[in-house]
């Protein structure tokens, strides 16, 4: 975060330097009061660029086998440009390398989901996916897996067949 602040200030100083150069070339055509305007526009432009580029930058840095499964776009009143083009606020990625089958009941798959959010630390949540019933739940040491043929409890969330979490967890198991 400190590096982003330093880069924003440098962008403002650079834009002000361009305005100062233009003022030196034609002082009558380029008034001096536009120099702070250029500085502010440079800092604002750099901040907007950072908001829109962090998703692609973060996605490109994901390790091999980590796939994006969900993206959340958003806009807010203090960022009026986001109503024209909403930017990516957060996304969820699944680590296919962490995929582990239960030895007693292979339709239960353990996976790791990573939650990324702009200017927030990354969080990891371990999940259990029931491939037979198309459901998932958070993994914990106290979790009791239902026996084969039994109905899952209320803490289980339903998954659609076209859900990327289901596809990457369960359908890859059938093809490998």
PELINGI-V418625 format. One record per residue. N is the residue number from 0. PSI is psi in whole degrees, -180 to 180 (* if undefined). NEAR is the number of other C-alpha atoms within 8 Angstrom. D_FIRST is the distance of its C-alpha to the first C-alpha in Angstrom with 1 decimal. Layout:
BEGIN
{{N | PSI | NEAR | D_FIRST} {N | PSI | NEAR | D_FIRST}}
END
This chain:
BEGIN
{{0 | -38 | 5 | 0.0} {1 | -36 | 5 | 3.8} {2 | -34 | 6 | 5.4} {3 | -39 | 7 | 5.1} {4 | -44 | 8 | 6.4} {5 | -43 | 8 | 8.8} {6 | -36 | 8 | 9.9} {7 | -43 | 12 | 10.6} {8 | -42 | 9 | 12.7} {9 | -40 | 8 | 14.3} {10 | -40 | 12 | 15.3} {11 | -43 | 14 | 16.8} {12 | -39 | 9 | 18.7} {13 | -44 | 10 | 19.9} {14 | -38 | 12 | 21.3} {15 | -36 | 14 | 22.9} {16 | -39 | 9 | 24.4} {17 | -44 | 8 | 26.0} {18 | -40 | 11 | 27.4} {19 | -40 | 10 | 28.7} {20 | -44 | 8 | 30.4} {21 | -36 | 10 | 32.0} {22 | -38 | 13 | 33.2} {23 | -33 | 7 | 34.8} {24 | -49 | 6 | 36.6} {25 | 82 | 8 | 38.0} {26 | -27 | 10 | 37.7} {27 | -30 | 6 | 40.1} {28 | -24 | 6 | 38.4} {29 | 96 | 9 | 34.8} {30 | 153 | 8 | 34.4} {31 | -28 | 8 | 32.1} {32 | -10 | 6 | 30.5} {33 | -11 | 9 | 28.8} {34 | -49 | 11 | 26.4} {35 | -31 | 8 | 24.0} {36 | -43 | 9 | 24.3} {37 | -40 | 12 | 23.3} {38 | -47 | 14 | 20.2} {39 | -42 | 9 | 19.2} {40 | -37 | 10 | 20.1} {41 | -43 | 14 | 18.1} {42 | -43 | 12 | 14.8} {43 | -43 | 8 | 15.9} {44 | -41 | 8 | 17.0} {45 | -39 | 10 | 13.8} {46 | -42 | 9 | 11.9} {47 | -42 | 8 | 14.9} {48 | -42 | 8 | 14.9} {49 | -40 | 8 | 11.4} {50 | -39 | 10 | 12.8} {51 | -20 | 9 | 16.0} {52 | -11 | 8 | 15.1} {53 | -35 | 9 | 12.7} {54 | -53 | 9 | 15.8} {55 | -40 | 7 | 17.9} {56 | -45 | 8 | 15.4} {57 | -42 | 8 | 14.9} {58 | -40 | 8 | 18.7} {59 | -22 | 6 | 19.6} {60 | -1 | 6 | 17.9} {61 | 142 | 7 | 19.8} {62 | 165 | 5 | 22.6} {63 | 132 | 4 | 26.2} {64 | -7 | 7 | 27.8} {65 | 119 | 11 | 24.8} {66 | 140 | 8 | 25.7} {67 | 128 | 10 | 24.0} {68 | -18 | 10 | 26.4} {69 | 137 | 8 | 24.9} {70 | 137 | 10 | 22.6} {71 | 118 | 8 | 21.9} {72 | 156 | 9 | 21.7} {73 | 167 | 9 | 21.2} {74 | 160 | 10 | 21.4} {75 | 159 | 8 | 21.1} {76 | -28 | 5 | 22.9} {77 | -3 | 4 | 19.9} {78 | 76 | 8 | 19.2} {79 | -27 | 9 | 22.8} {80 | -20 | 7 | 22.3} {81 | -13 | 11 | 21.4} {82 | -29 | 9 | 25.1} {83 | -46 | 6 | 26.3} {84 | 95 | 6 | 24.1} {85 | 142 | 10 | 22.2} {86 | 165 | 10 | 19.0} {87 | 118 | 12 | 18.2} {88 | -39 | 10 | 16.4} {89 | 164 | 12 | 17.1} {90 | 161 | 13 | 19.5} {91 | 135 | 12 | 21.6} {92 | 144 | 13 | 22.6} {93 | 131 | 13 | 25.7} {94 | 103 | 13 | 26.2} {95 | -20 | 12 | 29.8} {96 | -21 | 6 | 30.1} {97 | -4 | 8 | 29.8} {98 | 122 | 11 | 32.8} {99 | 130 | 7 | 35.6} {100 | 147 | 10 | 39.0} {101 | 133 | 10 | 40.8} {102 | -32 | 5 | 43.8} {103 | -31 | 4 | 46.2} {104 | 94 | 8 | 45.2} {105 | -8 | 8 | 43.6} {106 | -10 | 11 | 42.8} {107 | 123 | 11 | 39.9} {108 | 134 | 15 | 36.8} {109 | 131 | 14 | 33.7} {110 | 164 | 15 | 30.4} {111 | 127 | 13 | 26.7} {112 | 137 | 12 | 24.5} {113 | 132 | 12 | 20.7} {114 | 116 | 12 | 18.7} {115 | 138 | 12 | 15.5} {116 | 142 | 10 | 13.7} {117 | 125 | 8 | 11.0} {118 | 27 | 5 | 7.7} {119 | 154 | 6 | 10.0} {120 | 152 | 6 | 11.4} {121 | 139 | 8 | 14.4} {122 | 148 | 7 | 17.8} {123 | 138 | 8 | 21.2} {124 | 122 | 10 | 24.5} {125 | 135 | 10 | 27.8} {126 | 154 | 12 | 30.5} {127 | 127 | 12 | 34.2} {128 | 127 | 16 | 35.8} {129 | 100 | 11 | 39.5} {130 | -32 | 12 | 40.6} {131 | -42 | 5 | 44.1} {132 | -2 | 5 | 43.3} {133 | 58 | 12 | 40.1} {134 | 161 | 11 | 37.9} {135 | 158 | 12 | 34.8} {136 | 163 | 10 | 33.6} {137 | 140 | 8 | 31.0} {138 | 139 | 10 | 32.1} {139 | 166 | 5 | 32.9} {140 | -24 | 4 | 35.5} {141 | -1 | 4 | 37.7} {142 | 129 | 6 | 37.8} {143 | 119 | 4 | 41.5} {144 | 134 | 4 | 42.0} {145 | 145 | 7 | 45.0} {146 | 163 | 5 | 48.0} {147 | 130 | 5 | 49.0} {148 | -11 | 4 | 50.4} {149 | 159 | 6 | 49.0} {150 | 137 | 5 | 46.9} {151 | 155 | 6 | 43.2} {152 | -177 | 5 | 42.1} {153 | -18 | 5 | 40.3} {154 | -5 | 5 | 36.8} {155 | 136 | 9 | 37.1} {156 | 138 | 8 | 35.6} {157 | 146 | 7 | 37.6} {158 | 137 | 10 | 36.4} {159 | 159 | 7 | 37.9} {160 | -33 | 7 | 39.5} {161 | 6 | 6 | 37.1} {162 | 133 | 8 | 34.0} {163 | -31 | 8 | 31.8} {164 | -46 | 9 | 31.3} {165 | -45 | 15 | 35.1} {166 | -47 | 11 | 35.7} {167 | -27 | 9 | 33.4} {168 | -50 | 14 | 34.5} {169 | -44 | 12 | 38.2} {170 | -24 | 9 | 39.5} {171 | -29 | 9 | 38.1} {172 | -35 | 7 | 40.1} {173 | -27 | 6 | 43.3} {174 | -19 | 5 | 42.9} {175 | * | 4 | 42.1}}
END
